[in-house]
Amino acid sequence: MTAATPGRLLGLLSLLQTPREWPGSELSARLGVSARTIRRDIERLRELGYPVEATRGTDGGYRLVAGTAMPPLLLDDEEAVAIAVGLRTAAGGAVAGIEEASVRALAKLEQVLPSRLRARVRAVSGATVPLVPSGPTVDPEALAVLAGAIANREKVRFVHRAAGGAHSRRLVEPNRLVPAGRRWYFVAWDVDRADWRTFRVDRMHELRPTGARCAERVLPDPDAAAYVERTLHTSAPVYRADVTLYAPAEHVAVRLGDALGGGDAEPDGPRLRALDAGSCRLTGYADTLEWLAFRLSVLGCEFDVHEPPELREHLRALGGRVTRAAGDPTARTHPAAARSAPRPDAHRPSNGQSPASSSRRS
């Protein structure tokens, strides 16, 4: 080997650690060597234990794949600082079980950081106070599967649980992962529905890459984060409910689940707080008064609505219809029916007014 070979190998390894396939011609152009030299360097990396995979065809090339042990990573200064700060943030994040692993990884990284970079990391971390999230957490394995599918442009199958509890099987072409507050969102093209969809990752189960490649699609918005923000805004629930329920909180939690929210990507779900052994306070969101009224009515307990006032009016009208349907003779008055048809014993007035106008009630 020539004296330049170690440096060239490091440069080649740095390129291969980017999650994509590199055509041999592009690697040759990047490193300024022949295709034959690239092939020889690839073999040398394999001898050193780096699992480099080669694929044939017009779309083929080289990429670094998973092996039996993780090889050393090559990071530039900015990448090292970004990873260290990200690990510090992840230690208090919303990804299930990631806190301890983040702390261990951060300790290993800081041990090998140059002093100048270690100072930068500590300065950023010292000036940052993370807001500890509440609510559902995300399986880090799910994030890893989705991130890999995005990098490899590989279709993914999974089971999705909607806000109302219904489950559906999906086949999608992945686009981006977007963390927003205490939620992680997955933007993808739904193959069966032939449209873009935004999924909450904590509601995705049985994730399985299919191995089938897909062409890169262009989002309606060039910025995936802006697209998710707009999606959340346009699908955001318009009614906020605040209700006292006269039942134990654990009873209500079982009956309610998380179905009070309003859609696949609602910005917030229901919050239940025990007041005493026999009552609790519920706040939540929904798109329609009908959905709110339905969910409250099937909880099997008495309740008081504090807001919205429109919900009280809707429940009052609903209660009247239910009472009349149950055959209560005292409630069998229907203003619309009274206006549309005269009573059997109604007499035509002598002043020339129509029966409908003379029998109208105030």
WOBELUR-V316950 format. One line per field, one symbol per residue. ss: DSSP state (~ for helix, > for strand, _ for the rest). A space follows every 10 residues. Layout:
ss->???
//
This chain:
ss->____~~~~~~ ~~~~~~____ _>_~~~~~~~ ~___~~~~~~ ~~~~~~~___ _>>>>_____ >>>>______ ______~~~~ ~~~~~~~~~~ ____>>_~~~ ~~~~~~~~~~ ~~__~~~~~~ ~~~~~~____ _______>>~ ~~~~~~~~~~ ~~_>>>>>>> >_____>>>> >>>>>>>>>> __>>>>>>>> ____>>>>>> ~~~>>>>>>> >>>_______ ___~~~~~~~ ~~~~____>> >>>>>___~~ ~~~~~~____ __________ >>>>>>__>> >>>>>>__~~ ~~~~~~~___ __>>>>>_~~ ~~~~~~~~~~ ~~~~~___~~ ~___~~~~~~ __________ ____~~~~__ __
//
